[in-house]
């Protein structure tokens, strides 16, 4: 009769193999998930940085987006 330790090792090995196989089969999905996570992290960082900066007018924002300098 297998011991608890041997059963745990077998379970761990089986789960590892299943996870590895799933990651290989679902590679595009995994890449999409990581891409979304990175975008969310970047957006959160941009929001934090924006909260620390001084407010500007709507006019200044649009002038900057058009490529002209604000006076």
CHARMM-style PDB file with segment names, atoms N, HN, CA, C and O in Angstrom:
ATOM      1  N   UNK     1       0.850  -1.183   0.000  1.00  0.00      PROA
ATOM      2  CA  UNK     1       0.000   0.000   0.000  1.00  0.00      PROA
ATOM      3  C   UNK     1       0.894   1.244   0.000  1.00  0.00      PROA
ATOM      4  O   UNK     1       1.812   1.348   0.814  1.00  0.00      PROA
ATOM      5  N   UNK     2       0.625   2.193  -0.917  1.00  0.00      PROA
ATOM      6  HN  UNK     2      -0.121   2.108  -1.578  1.00  0.00      PROA
ATOM      7  CA  UNK     2       1.466   3.389  -1.005  1.00  0.00      PROA
ATOM      8  C   UNK     2       1.310   4.255   0.248  1.00  0.00      PROA
ATOM      9  O   UNK     2       0.250   4.300   0.873  1.00  0.00      PROA
ATOM     10  N   UNK     3       2.373   4.921   0.581  1.00  0.00      PROA
ATOM     11  HN  UNK     3       3.234   4.886   0.073  1.00  0.00      PROA
ATOM     12  CA  UNK     3       2.333   5.825   1.725  1.00  0.00      PROA
ATOM     13  C   UNK     3       1.752   7.162   1.305  1.00  0.00      PROA
ATOM     14  O   UNK     3       1.591   7.446   0.118  1.00  0.00      PROA
ATOM     15  N   UNK     4       1.440   7.975   2.303  1.00  0.00      PROA
ATOM     16  HN  UNK     4       1.570   7.744   3.267  1.00  0.00      PROA
ATOM     17  CA  UNK     4       0.922   9.314   1.994  1.00  0.00      PROA
ATOM     18  C   UNK     4       1.936  10.112   1.199  1.00  0.00      PROA
ATOM     19  O   UNK     4       1.576  10.863   0.293  1.00  0.00      PROA
ATOM     20  N   UNK     5       3.203   9.948   1.542  1.00  0.00      PROA
ATOM     21  HN  UNK     5       3.495   9.338   2.278  1.00  0.00      PROA
ATOM     22  CA  UNK     5       4.258  10.673   0.854  1.00  0.00      PROA
ATOM     23  C   UNK     5       4.330  10.277  -0.618  1.00  0.00      PROA
ATOM     24  O   UNK     5       4.449  11.137  -1.491  1.00  0.00      PROA
ATOM     25  N   UNK     6       4.258   8.984  -0.889  1.00  0.00      PROA
ATOM     26  HN  UNK     6       4.161   8.286  -0.179  1.00  0.00      PROA
ATOM     27  CA  UNK     6       4.303   8.505  -2.271  1.00  0.00      PROA
ATOM     28  C   UNK     6       3.070   8.983  -3.036  1.00  0.00      PROA
ATOM     29  O   UNK     6       3.171   9.350  -4.207  1.00  0.00      PROA
ATOM     30  N   UNK     7       1.915   8.981  -2.386  1.00  0.00      PROA
ATOM     31  HN  UNK     7       1.833   8.684  -1.435  1.00  0.00      PROA
ATOM     32  CA  UNK     7       0.685   9.453  -3.033  1.00  0.00      PROA
ATOM     33  C   UNK     7       0.780  10.934  -3.362  1.00  0.00      PROA
ATOM     34  O   UNK     7       0.342  11.371  -4.426  1.00  0.00      PROA
ATOM     35  N   UNK     8       1.349  11.695  -2.451  1.00  0.00      PROA
ATOM     36  HN  UNK     8       1.705  11.340  -1.587  1.00  0.00      PROA
ATOM     37  CA  UNK     8       1.503  13.136  -2.704  1.00  0.00      PROA
ATOM     38  C   UNK     8       2.447  13.391  -3.869  1.00  0.00      PROA
ATOM     39  O   UNK     8       2.190  14.256  -4.706  1.00  0.00      PROA
ATOM     40  N   UNK     9       3.536  12.638  -3.921  1.00  0.00      PROA
ATOM     41  HN  UNK     9       3.745  11.934  -3.241  1.00  0.00      PROA
ATOM     42  CA  UNK     9       4.498  12.790  -5.011  1.00  0.00      PROA
ATOM     43  C   UNK     9       3.828  12.453  -6.334  1.00  0.00      PROA
ATOM     44  O   UNK     9       4.008  13.165  -7.322  1.00  0.00      PROA
ATOM     45  N   UNK    10       3.058  11.374  -6.358  1.00  0.00      PROA
ATOM     46  HN  UNK    10       2.913  10.795  -5.555  1.00  0.00      PROA
ATOM     47  CA  UNK    10       2.361  10.964  -7.582  1.00  0.00      PROA
ATOM     48  C   UNK    10       1.332  12.019  -7.989  1.00  0.00      PROA
ATOM     49  O   UNK    10       1.211  12.347  -9.170  1.00  0.00      PROA
ATOM     50  N   UNK    11       0.599  12.545  -7.026  1.00  0.00      PROA
ATOM     51  HN  UNK    11       0.697  12.278  -6.067  1.00  0.00      PROA
ATOM     52  CA  UNK    11      -0.401  13.578  -7.316  1.00  0.00      PROA
ATOM     53  C   UNK    11       0.267  14.834  -7.848  1.00  0.00      PROA
ATOM     54  O   UNK    11      -0.196  15.428  -8.822  1.00  0.00      PROA
ATOM     55  N   UNK    12       1.352  15.236  -7.207  1.00  0.00      PROA
ATOM     56  HN  UNK    12       1.728  14.753  -6.416  1.00  0.00      PROA
ATOM     57  CA  UNK    12       2.085  16.428  -7.646  1.00  0.00      PROA
ATOM     58  C   UNK    12       2.585  16.249  -9.074  1.00  0.00      PROA
ATOM     59  O   UNK    12       2.485  17.167  -9.889  1.00  0.00      PROA
ATOM     60  N   UNK    13       3.123  15.073  -9.379  1.00  0.00      PROA
ATOM     61  HN  UNK    13       3.204  14.327  -8.717  1.00  0.00      PROA
ATOM     62  CA  UNK    13       3.635  14.800 -10.725  1.00  0.00      PROA
ATOM     63  C   UNK    13       2.502  14.838 -11.743  1.00  0.00      PROA
ATOM     64  O   UNK    13       2.662  15.404 -12.825  1.00  0.00      PROA
ATOM     65  N   UNK    14       1.371  14.247 -11.413  1.00  0.00      PROA
ATOM     66  HN  UNK    14       1.241  13.787 -10.535  1.00  0.00      PROA
ATOM     67  CA  UNK    14       0.218  14.228 -12.323  1.00  0.00      PROA
ATOM     68  C   UNK    14      -0.310  15.632 -12.577  1.00  0.00      PROA
ATOM     69  O   UNK    14      -0.600  15.993 -13.718  1.00  0.00      PROA
ATOM     70  N   UNK    15      -0.436  16.424 -11.517  1.00  0.00      PROA
ATOM     71  HN  UNK    15      -0.201  16.131 -10.590  1.00  0.00      PROA
ATOM     72  CA  UNK    15      -0.913  17.800 -11.671  1.00  0.00      PROA
ATOM     73  C   UNK    15       0.057  18.636 -12.508  1.00  0.00      PROA
ATOM     74  O   UNK    15      -0.362  19.442 -13.339  1.00  0.00      PROA
ATOM     75  N   UNK    16       1.339  18.437 -12.282  1.00  0.00      PROA
ATOM     76  HN  UNK    16       1.680  17.783 -11.607  1.00  0.00      PROA
ATOM     77  CA  UNK    16       2.352  19.169 -13.036  1.00  0.00      PROA
ATOM     78  C   UNK    16       2.269  18.835 -14.522  1.00  0.00      PROA
ATOM     79  O   UNK    16       2.342  19.723 -15.372  1.00  0.00      PROA
ATOM     80  N   UNK    17       2.116  17.547 -14.827  1.00  0.00      PROA
ATOM     81  HN  UNK    17       2.057  16.826 -14.136  1.00  0.00      PROA
ATOM     82  CA  UNK    17       1.996  17.128 -16.227  1.00  0.00      PROA
ATOM     83  C   UNK    17       0.737  17.697 -16.860  1.00  0.00      PROA
ATOM     84  O   UNK    17       0.768  18.154 -18.003  1.00  0.00      PROA
ATOM     85  N   UNK    18      -0.364  17.673 -16.131  1.00  0.00      PROA
ATOM     86  HN  UNK    18      -0.389  17.301 -15.203  1.00  0.00      PROA
ATOM     87  CA  UNK    18      -1.629  18.200 -16.656  1.00  0.00      PROA
ATOM     88  C   UNK    18      -1.530  19.697 -16.912  1.00  0.00      PROA
ATOM     89  O   UNK    18      -2.004  20.192 -17.935  1.00  0.00      PROA
ATOM     90  N   UNK    19      -0.917  20.413 -15.984  1.00  0.00      PROA
ATOM     91  HN  UNK    19      -0.532  20.011 -15.152  1.00  0.00      PROA
ATOM     92  CA  UNK    19      -0.764  21.858 -16.150  1.00  0.00      PROA
ATOM     93  C   UNK    19       0.148  22.180 -17.330  1.00  0.00      PROA
ATOM     94  O   UNK    19      -0.144  23.078 -18.120  1.00  0.00      PROA
ATOM     95  N   UNK    20       1.237  21.457 -17.446  1.00  0.00      PROA
ATOM     96  HN  UNK    20       1.475  20.728 -16.805  1.00  0.00      PROA
ATOM     97  CA  UNK    20       2.162  21.675 -18.559  1.00  0.00      PROA
ATOM     98  C   UNK    20       1.473  21.429 -19.891  1.00  0.00      PROA
ATOM     99  O   UNK    20       1.624  22.215 -20.827  1.00  0.00      PROA
ATOM    100  N   UNK    21       0.717  20.344 -19.981  1.00  0.00      PROA
ATOM    101  HN  UNK    21       0.594  19.706 -19.221  1.00  0.00      PROA
ATOM    102  CA  UNK    21       0.007  20.008 -21.220  1.00  0.00      PROA
ATOM    103  C   UNK    21      -1.030  21.078 -21.555  1.00  0.00      PROA
ATOM    104  O   UNK    21      -1.164  21.475 -22.713  1.00  0.00      PROA
ATOM    105  N   UNK    22      -1.757  21.539 -20.549  1.00  0.00      PROA
ATOM    106  HN  UNK    22      -1.648  21.217 -19.609  1.00  0.00      PROA
ATOM    107  CA  UNK    22      -2.768  22.572 -20.759  1.00  0.00      PROA
ATOM    108  C   UNK    22      -2.131  23.872 -21.239  1.00  0.00      PROA
ATOM    109  O   UNK    22      -2.652  24.517 -22.149  1.00  0.00      PROA
ATOM    110  N   UNK    23      -1.011  24.262 -20.635  1.00  0.00      PROA
ATOM    111  HN  UNK    23      -0.588  23.739 -19.895  1.00  0.00      PROA
ATOM    112  CA  UNK    23      -0.335  25.496 -21.039  1.00  0.00      PROA
ATOM    113  C   UNK    23       0.148  25.417 -22.479  1.00  0.00      PROA
ATOM    114  O   UNK    23       0.080  26.403 -23.212  1.00  0.00      PROA
ATOM    115  N   UNK    24       0.636  24.253 -22.889  1.00  0.00      PROA
ATOM    116  HN  UNK    24       0.691  23.452 -22.293  1.00  0.00      PROA
ATOM    117  CA  UNK    24       1.082  24.100 -24.274  1.00  0.00      PROA
ATOM    118  C   UNK    24      -0.098  24.159 -25.244  1.00  0.00      PROA
ATOM    119  O   UNK    24      -0.004  24.763 -26.312  1.00  0.00      PROA
ATOM    120  N   UNK    25      -1.199  23.529 -24.863  1.00  0.00      PROA
ATOM    121  HN  UNK    25      -1.275  23.038 -23.995  1.00  0.00      PROA
ATOM    122  CA  UNK    25      -2.374  23.499 -25.734  1.00  0.00      PROA
ATOM    123  C   UNK    25      -3.082  24.850 -25.794  1.00  0.00      PROA
ATOM    124  O   UNK    25      -3.672  25.188 -26.820  1.00  0.00      PROA
ATOM    125  N   UNK    26      -3.033  25.608 -24.740  1.00  0.00      PROA
ATOM    126  HN  UNK    26      -2.553  25.333 -23.907  1.00  0.00      PROA
ATOM    127  CA  UNK    26      -3.753  26.876 -24.662  1.00  0.00      PROA
ATOM    128  C   UNK    26      -2.794  28.067 -24.687  1.00  0.00      PROA
ATOM    129  O   UNK    26      -3.024  29.067 -24.007  1.00  0.00      PROA
ATOM    130  N   UNK    27      -1.741  27.958 -25.456  1.00  0.00      PROA
ATOM    131  HN  UNK    27      -1.554  27.145 -26.008  1.00  0.00      PROA
ATOM    132  CA  UNK    27      -0.699  28.984 -25.484  1.00  0.00      PROA
ATOM    133  C   UNK    27      -1.236  30.367 -25.860  1.00  0.00      PROA
ATOM    134  O   UNK    27      -0.881  31.363 -25.228  1.00  0.00      PROA
ATOM    135  N   UNK    28      -2.087  30.432 -26.884  1.00  0.00      PROA
ATOM    136  HN  UNK    28      -2.375  29.624 -27.398  1.00  0.00      PROA
ATOM    137  CA  UNK    28      -2.635  31.727 -27.315  1.00  0.00      PROA
ATOM    138  C   UNK    28      -3.489  32.367 -26.218  1.00  0.00      PROA
ATOM    139  O   UNK    28      -3.422  33.576 -25.995  1.00  0.00      PROA
ATOM    140  N   UNK    29      -4.281  31.553 -25.544  1.00  0.00      PROA
ATOM    141  HN  UNK    29      -4.335  30.571 -25.725  1.00  0.00      PROA
ATOM    142  CA  UNK    29      -5.111  32.070 -24.458  1.00  0.00      PROA
ATOM    143  C   UNK    29      -4.235  32.614 -23.339  1.00  0.00      PROA
ATOM    144  O   UNK    29      -4.510  33.682 -22.792  1.00  0.00      PROA
ATOM    145  N   UNK    30      -3.190  31.887 -23.003  1.00  0.00      PROA
ATOM    146  HN  UNK    30      -2.966  31.020 -23.448  1.00  0.00      PROA
ATOM    147  CA  UNK    30      -2.272  32.325 -21.959  1.00  0.00      PROA
ATOM    148  C   UNK    30      -1.591  33.634 -22.346  1.00  0.00      PROA
ATOM    149  O   UNK    30      -1.452  34.532 -21.515  1.00  0.00      PROA
ATOM    150  N   UNK    31      -1.170  33.745 -23.592  1.00  0.00      PROA
ATOM    151  HN  UNK    31      -1.282  33.016 -24.267  1.00  0.00      PROA
ATOM    152  CA  UNK    31      -0.539  34.981 -24.058  1.00  0.00      PROA
ATOM    153  C   UNK    31      -1.513  36.147 -23.983  1.00  0.00      PROA
ATOM    154  O   UNK    31      -1.129  37.255 -23.608  1.00  0.00      PROA
ATOM    155  N   UNK    32      -2.768  35.904 -24.337  1.00  0.00      PROA
ATOM    156  HN  UNK    32      -3.080  35.004 -24.641  1.00  0.00      PROA
ATOM    157  CA  UNK    32      -3.777  36.958 -24.287  1.00  0.00      PROA
ATOM    158  C   UNK    32      -4.022  37.414 -22.846  1.00  0.00      PROA
ATOM    159  O   UNK    32      -4.159  38.608 -22.581  1.00  0.00      PROA
ATOM    160  N   UNK    33      -4.074  36.463 -21.930  1.00  0.00      PROA
ATOM    161  HN  UNK    33      -3.962  35.493 -22.145  1.00  0.00      PROA
ATOM    162  CA  UNK    33      -4.279  36.792 -20.519  1.00  0.00      PROA
ATOM    163  C   UNK    33      -3.115  37.630 -19.999  1.00  0.00      PROA
ATOM    164  O   UNK    33      -3.335  38.649 -19.343  1.00  0.00      PROA
ATOM    165  N   UNK    34      -1.877  37.215 -20.282  1.00  0.00      PROA
ATOM    166  HN  UNK    34      -1.699  36.388 -20.814  1.00  0.00      PROA
ATOM    167  CA  UNK    34      -0.717  37.990 -19.831  1.00  0.00      PROA
ATOM    168  C   UNK    34      -0.700  39.375 -20.457  1.00  0.00      PROA
ATOM    169  O   UNK    34      -0.332  40.348 -19.799  1.00  0.00      PROA
ATOM    170  N   UNK    35      -1.093  39.472 -21.715  1.00  0.00      PROA
ATOM    171  HN  UNK    35      -1.392  38.681 -22.249  1.00  0.00      PROA
ATOM    172  CA  UNK    35      -1.133  40.763 -22.385  1.00  0.00      PROA
ATOM    173  C   UNK    35      -2.121  41.698 -21.683  1.00  0.00      PROA
ATOM    174  O   UNK    35      -1.829  42.873 -21.463  1.00  0.00      PROA
ATOM    175  N   UNK    36      -3.289  41.160 -21.339  1.00  0.00      PROA
ATOM    176  HN  UNK    36      -3.526  40.205 -21.518  1.00  0.00      PROA
ATOM    177  CA  UNK    36      -4.297  41.964 -20.650  1.00  0.00      PROA
ATOM    178  C   UNK    36      -3.817  42.394 -19.273  1.00  0.00      PROA
ATOM    179  O   UNK    36      -4.054  43.527 -18.853  1.00  0.00      PROA
ATOM    180  N   UNK    37      -3.151  41.499 -18.578  1.00  0.00      PROA
ATOM    181  HN  UNK    37      -2.959  40.579 -18.919  1.00  0.00      PROA
ATOM    182  CA  UNK    37      -2.622  41.830 -17.247  1.00  0.00      PROA
ATOM    183  C   UNK    37      -1.598  42.958 -17.358  1.00  0.00      PROA
ATOM    184  O   UNK    37      -1.621  43.901 -16.567  1.00  0.00      PROA
ATOM    185  N   UNK    38      -0.704  42.861 -18.336  1.00  0.00      PROA
ATOM    186  HN  UNK    38      -0.686  42.094 -18.979  1.00  0.00      PROA
ATOM    187  CA  UNK    38       0.306  43.911 -18.514  1.00  0.00      PROA
ATOM    188  C   UNK    38      -0.341  45.250 -18.849  1.00  0.00      PROA
ATOM    189  O   UNK    38       0.086  46.289 -18.345  1.00  0.00      PROA
ATOM    190  N   UNK    39      -1.364  45.232 -19.694  1.00  0.00      PROA
ATOM    191  HN  UNK    39      -1.710  44.388 -20.103  1.00  0.00      PROA
ATOM    192  CA  UNK    39      -2.074  46.469 -20.029  1.00  0.00      PROA
ATOM    193  C   UNK    39      -2.724  47.066 -18.786  1.00  0.00      PROA
ATOM    194  O   UNK    39      -2.671  48.278 -18.573  1.00  0.00      PROA
ATOM    195  N   UNK    40      -3.336  46.216 -17.968  1.00  0.00      PROA
ATOM    196  HN  UNK    40      -3.380  45.232 -18.142  1.00  0.00      PROA
ATOM    197  CA  UNK    40      -3.986  46.697 -16.744  1.00  0.00      PROA
ATOM    198  C   UNK    40      -2.973  47.306 -15.782  1.00  0.00      PROA
ATOM    199  O   UNK    40      -3.234  48.339 -15.166  1.00  0.00      PROA
ATOM    200  N   UNK    41      -1.820  46.664 -15.658  1.00  0.00      PROA
ATOM    201  HN  UNK    41      -1.608  45.824 -16.158  1.00  0.00      PROA
ATOM    202  CA  UNK    41      -0.772  47.189 -14.767  1.00  0.00      PROA
ATOM    203  C   UNK    41      -0.275  48.538 -15.289  1.00  0.00      PROA
ATOM    204  O   UNK    41      -0.082  49.473 -14.512  1.00  0.00      PROA
ATOM    205  N   UNK    42      -0.068  48.637 -16.606  1.00  0.00      PROA
ATOM    206  HN  UNK    42      -0.225  47.877 -17.237  1.00  0.00      PROA
ATOM    207  CA  UNK    42       0.403  49.894 -17.192  1.00  0.00      PROA
ATOM    208  C   UNK    42      -0.641  51.001 -17.014  1.00  0.00      PROA
ATOM    209  O   UNK    42      -0.288  52.142 -16.714  1.00  0.00      PROA
ATOM    210  N   UNK    43      -1.907  50.673 -17.194  1.00  0.00      PROA
ATOM    211  HN  UNK    43      -2.194  49.747 -17.437  1.00  0.00      PROA
ATOM    212  CA  UNK    43      -2.967  51.669 -17.011  1.00  0.00      PROA
ATOM    213  C   UNK    43      -3.039  52.129 -15.557  1.00  0.00      PROA
ATOM    214  O   UNK    43      -3.186  53.320 -15.282  1.00  0.00      PROA
ATOM    215  N   UNK    44      -2.935  51.181 -14.632  1.00  0.00      PROA
ATOM    216  HN  UNK    44      -2.815  50.214 -14.855  1.00  0.00      PROA
ATOM    217  CA  UNK    44      -2.956  51.546 -13.213  1.00  0.00      PROA
ATOM    218  C   UNK    44      -1.787  52.457 -12.866  1.00  0.00      PROA
ATOM    219  O   UNK    44      -1.947  53.405 -12.098  1.00  0.00      PROA
ATOM    220  N   UNK    45      -0.618  52.180 -13.424  1.00  0.00      PROA
ATOM    221  HN  UNK    45      -0.488  51.410 -14.048  1.00  0.00      PROA
ATOM    222  CA  UNK    45       0.559  53.020 -13.168  1.00  0.00      PROA
ATOM    223  C   UNK    45       0.363  54.418 -13.766  1.00  0.00      PROA
ATOM    224  O   UNK    45       0.736  55.418 -13.153  1.00  0.00      PROA
ATOM    225  N   UNK    46      -0.221  54.479 -14.958  1.00  0.00      PROA
ATOM    226  HN  UNK    46      -0.524  53.667 -15.457  1.00  0.00      PROA
ATOM    227  CA  UNK    46      -0.487  55.774 -15.586  1.00  0.00      PROA
ATOM    228  C   UNK    46      -1.487  56.588 -14.755  1.00  0.00      PROA
ATOM    229  O   UNK    46      -1.347  57.805 -14.627  1.00  0.00      PROA
ATOM    230  N   UNK    47      -2.475  55.923 -14.202  1.00  0.00      PROA
ATOM    231  HN  UNK    47      -2.589  54.935 -14.307  1.00  0.00      PROA
ATOM    232  CA  UNK    47      -3.454  56.614 -13.363  1.00  0.00      PROA
ATOM    233  C   UNK    47      -2.787  57.146 -12.101  1.00  0.00      PROA
ATOM    234  O   UNK    47      -3.041  58.279 -11.693  1.00  0.00      PROA
ATOM    235  N   UNK    48      -1.927  56.325 -11.478  1.00  0.00      PROA
ATOM    236  HN  UNK    48      -1.720  55.405 -11.810  1.00  0.00      PROA
ATOM    237  CA  UNK    48      -1.208  56.782 -10.277  1.00  0.00      PROA
ATOM    238  C   UNK    48      -0.329  57.990 -10.597  1.00  0.00      PROA
ATOM    239  O   UNK    48      -0.290  58.957  -9.837  1.00  0.00      PROA
ATOM    240  N   UNK    49       0.370  57.926 -11.719  1.00  0.00      PROA
ATOM    241  HN  UNK    49       0.338  57.140 -12.337  1.00  0.00      PROA
ATOM    242  CA  UNK    49       1.238  59.044 -12.108  1.00  0.00      PROA
ATOM    243  C   UNK    49       0.400  60.289 -12.381  1.00  0.00      PROA
ATOM    244  O   UNK    49       0.802  61.396 -12.022  1.00  0.00      PROA
ATOM    245  N   UNK    50      -0.761  60.117 -13.013  1.00  0.00      PROA
ATOM    246  HN  UNK    50      -1.087  59.217 -13.305  1.00  0.00      PROA
ATOM    247  CA  UNK    50      -1.639  61.239 -13.315  1.00  0.00      PROA
ATOM    248  C   UNK    50      -2.186  61.907 -12.068  1.00  0.00      PROA
ATOM    249  O   UNK    50      -2.392  63.121 -12.049  1.00  0.00      PROA
ATOM    250  N   UNK    51      -2.418  61.135 -11.043  1.00  0.00      PROA
ATOM    251  HN  UNK    51      -2.251  60.149 -11.058  1.00  0.00      PROA
ATOM    252  CA  UNK    51      -2.937  61.696  -9.792  1.00  0.00      PROA
ATOM    253  C   UNK    51      -1.897  62.556  -9.084  1.00  0.00      PROA
ATOM    254  O   UNK    51      -2.236  63.430  -8.287  1.00  0.00      PROA
ATOM    255  N   UNK    52      -0.630  62.298  -9.384  1.00  0.00      PROA
ATOM    256  HN  UNK    52      -0.354  61.588 -10.031  1.00  0.00      PROA
ATOM    257  CA  UNK    52       0.449  63.055  -8.737  1.00  0.00      PROA
ATOM    258  C   UNK    52       0.821  64.308  -9.533  1.00  0.00      PROA
ATOM    259  O   UNK    52       1.528  65.171  -9.012  1.00  0.00      PROA
ATOM    260  N   UNK    53       0.368  64.427 -10.767  1.00  0.00      PROA
ATOM    261  HN  UNK    53      -0.206  63.726 -11.190  1.00  0.00      PROA
ATOM    262  CA  UNK    53       0.738  65.573 -11.593  1.00  0.00      PROA
ATOM    263  C   UNK    53      -0.269  66.710 -11.421  1.00  0.00      PROA
ATOM    264  O   UNK    53      -1.364  66.523 -10.891  1.00  0.00      PROA
ATOM    265  N   UNK    54       0.132  67.878 -11.881  1.00  0.00      PROA
ATOM    266  HN  UNK    54       1.022  68.030 -12.311  1.00  0.00      PROA
ATOM    267  CA  UNK    54      -0.755  69.039 -11.740  1.00  0.00      PROA
ATOM    268  C   UNK    54      -1.847  68.989 -12.801  1.00  0.00      PROA
ATOM    269  O   UNK    54      -1.616  68.493 -13.904  1.00  0.00      PROA
ATOM    270  N   UNK    55      -3.024  69.492 -12.482  1.00  0.00      PROA
ATOM    271  HN  UNK    55      -3.212  69.895 -11.586  1.00  0.00      PROA
ATOM    272  CA  UNK    55      -4.123  69.508 -13.443  1.00  0.00      PROA
ATOM    273  C   UNK    55      -3.837  70.461 -14.612  1.00  0.00      PROA
ATOM    274  O   UNK    55      -3.186  71.491 -14.442  1.00  0.00      PROA
ATOM    275  N   UNK    56      -4.329  70.103 -15.785  1.00  0.00      PROA
ATOM    276  HN  UNK    56      -4.858  69.266 -15.924  1.00  0.00      PROA
ATOM    277  CA  UNK    56      -4.222  70.973 -16.965  1.00  0.00      PROA
ATOM    278  C   UNK    56      -5.604  71.101 -17.591  1.00  0.00      PROA
ATOM    279  O   UNK    56      -6.494  70.286 -17.351  1.00  0.00      PROA
ATOM    280  N   UNK    57      -5.757  72.131 -18.387  1.00  0.00      PROA
ATOM    281  HN  UNK    57      -5.034  72.793 -18.581  1.00  0.00      PROA
ATOM    282  CA  UNK    57      -7.065  72.353 -19.009  1.00  0.00      PROA
ATOM    283  C   UNK    57      -7.273  71.400 -20.191  1.00  0.00      PROA
ATOM    284  O   UNK    57      -6.322  70.843 -20.740  1.00  0.00      PROA
ATOM    285  N   UNK    58      -8.511  71.236 -20.554  1.00  0.00      PROA
ATOM    286  HN  UNK    58      -9.284  71.689 -20.108  1.00  0.00      PROA
ATOM    287  CA  UNK    58      -8.879  70.412 -21.707  1.00  0.00      PROA
ATOM    288  C   UNK    58      -8.215  70.953 -22.964  1.00  0.00      PROA
ATOM    289  O   UNK    58      -7.744  70.191 -23.808  1.00  0.00      PROA
ATOM    290  N   UNK    59      -8.181  72.265 -23.080  1.00  0.00      PROA
ATOM    291  HN  UNK    59      -8.563  72.885 -22.394  1.00  0.00      PROA
ATOM    292  CA  UNK    59      -7.573  72.929 -24.229  1.00  0.00      PROA
ATOM    293  C   UNK    59      -6.086  72.553 -24.354  1.00  0.00      PROA
ATOM    294  O   UNK    59      -5.611  72.252 -25.449  1.00  0.00      PROA
ATOM    295  N   UNK    60      -5.369  72.571 -23.248  1.00  0.00      PROA
ATOM    296  HN  UNK    60      -5.755  72.816 -22.358  1.00  0.00      PROA
ATOM    297  CA  UNK    60      -3.943  72.215 -23.265  1.00  0.00      PROA
ATOM    298  C   UNK    60      -3.734  70.761 -23.687  1.00  0.00      PROA
ATOM    299  O   UNK    60      -2.788  70.445 -24.409  1.00  0.00      PROA
ATOM    300  N   UNK    61      -4.613  69.892 -23.234  1.00  0.00      PROA
ATOM    301  HN  UNK    61      -5.381  70.149 -22.647  1.00  0.00      PROA
ATOM    302  CA  UNK    61      -4.515  68.473 -23.592  1.00  0.00      PROA
ATOM    303  C   UNK    61      -4.665  68.306 -25.099  1.00  0.00      PROA
ATOM    304  O   UNK    61      -3.854  67.630 -25.733  1.00  0.00      PROA
ATOM    305  N   UNK    62      -5.693  68.916 -25.674  1.00  0.00      PROA
ATOM    306  HN  UNK    62      -6.352  69.465 -25.159  1.00  0.00      PROA
ATOM    307  CA  UNK    62      -5.925  68.761 -27.102  1.00  0.00      PROA
ATOM    308  C   UNK    62      -4.845  69.425 -27.948  1.00  0.00      PROA
ATOM    309  O   UNK    62      -4.498  68.917 -29.015  1.00  0.00      PROA
ATOM    310  N   UNK    63      -4.318  70.539 -27.492  1.00  0.00      PROA
ATOM    311  HN  UNK    63      -4.600  70.952 -26.626  1.00  0.00      PROA
ATOM    312  CA  UNK    63      -3.217  71.166 -28.220  1.00  0.00      PROA
ATOM    313  C   UNK    63      -1.996  70.224 -28.238  1.00  0.00      PROA
ATOM    314  O   UNK    63      -1.328  70.075 -29.261  1.00  0.00      PROA
ATOM    315  N   UNK    64      -1.730  69.608 -27.112  1.00  0.00      PROA
ATOM    316  HN  UNK    64      -2.273  69.728 -26.280  1.00  0.00      PROA
ATOM    317  CA  UNK    64      -0.604  68.683 -27.032  1.00  0.00      PROA
ATOM    318  C   UNK    64      -0.838  67.479 -27.938  1.00  0.00      PROA
ATOM    319  O   UNK    64       0.084  67.028 -28.618  1.00  0.00      PROA
ATOM    320  N   UNK    65      -2.045  66.963 -27.953  1.00  0.00      PROA
ATOM    321  HN  UNK    65      -2.793  67.329 -27.400  1.00  0.00      PROA
ATOM    322  CA  UNK    65      -2.358  65.812 -28.802  1.00  0.00      PROA
ATOM    323  C   UNK    65      -2.236  66.156 -30.285  1.00  0.00      PROA
ATOM    324  O   UNK    65      -1.886  65.299 -31.096  1.00  0.00      PROA
ATOM    325  N   UNK    66      -2.522  67.396 -30.637  1.00  0.00      PROA
ATOM    326  HN  UNK    66      -2.807  68.093 -29.978  1.00  0.00      PROA
ATOM    327  CA  UNK    66      -2.402  67.828 -32.040  1.00  0.00      PROA
ATOM    328  C   UNK    66      -0.960  68.119 -32.411  1.00  0.00      PROA
ATOM    329  O   UNK    66      -0.642  68.266 -33.591  1.00  0.00      PROA
ATOM    330  N   UNK    67      -0.087  68.204 -31.421  1.00  0.00      PROA
ATOM    331  HN  UNK    67      -0.346  68.085 -30.462  1.00  0.00      PROA
ATOM    332  CA  UNK    67       1.329  68.439 -31.715  1.00  0.00      PROA
ATOM    333  C   UNK    67       1.774  69.876 -31.586  1.00  0.00      PROA
ATOM    334  O   UNK    67       2.942  70.174 -31.837  1.00  0.00      PROA
ATOM    335  N   UNK    68       0.888  70.779 -31.205  1.00  0.00      PROA
ATOM    336  HN  UNK    68      -0.061  70.537 -31.002  1.00  0.00      PROA
ATOM    337  CA  UNK    68       1.303  72.173 -31.019  1.00  0.00      PROA
ATOM    338  C   UNK    68       1.612  72.413 -29.549  1.00  0.00      PROA
ATOM    339  O   UNK    68       1.173  71.659 -28.681  1.00  0.00      PROA
ATOM    340  N   UNK    69       2.367  73.466 -29.279  1.00  0.00      PROA
ATOM    341  HN  UNK    69       2.723  74.079 -29.984  1.00  0.00      PROA
ATOM    342  CA  UNK    69       2.741  73.765 -27.904  1.00  0.00      PROA
ATOM    343  C   UNK    69       1.735  74.703 -27.273  1.00  0.00      PROA
ATOM    344  O   UNK    69       1.167  75.566 -27.944  1.00  0.00      PROA
ATOM    345  N   UNK    70       1.521  74.534 -26.002  1.00  0.00      PROA
ATOM    346  HN  UNK    70       1.982  73.834 -25.457  1.00  0.00      PROA
ATOM    347  CA  UNK    70       0.599  75.413 -25.255  1.00  0.00      PROA
ATOM    348  C   UNK    70       1.335  76.638 -24.778  1.00  0.00      PROA
ATOM    349  O   UNK    70       2.500  76.560 -24.388  1.00  0.00      PROA
ATOM    350  N   UNK    71       0.654  77.782 -24.808  1.00  0.00      PROA
ATOM    351  HN  UNK    71      -0.292  77.845 -25.125  1.00  0.00      PROA
ATOM    352  CA  UNK    71       1.249  79.030 -24.344  1.00  0.00      PROA
ATOM    353  C   UNK    71       0.528  79.519 -23.130  1.00  0.00      PROA
ATOM    354  OT1 UNK    71       0.879  80.564 -22.582  1.00  0.00      PROA
TER     355      UNK     71
END
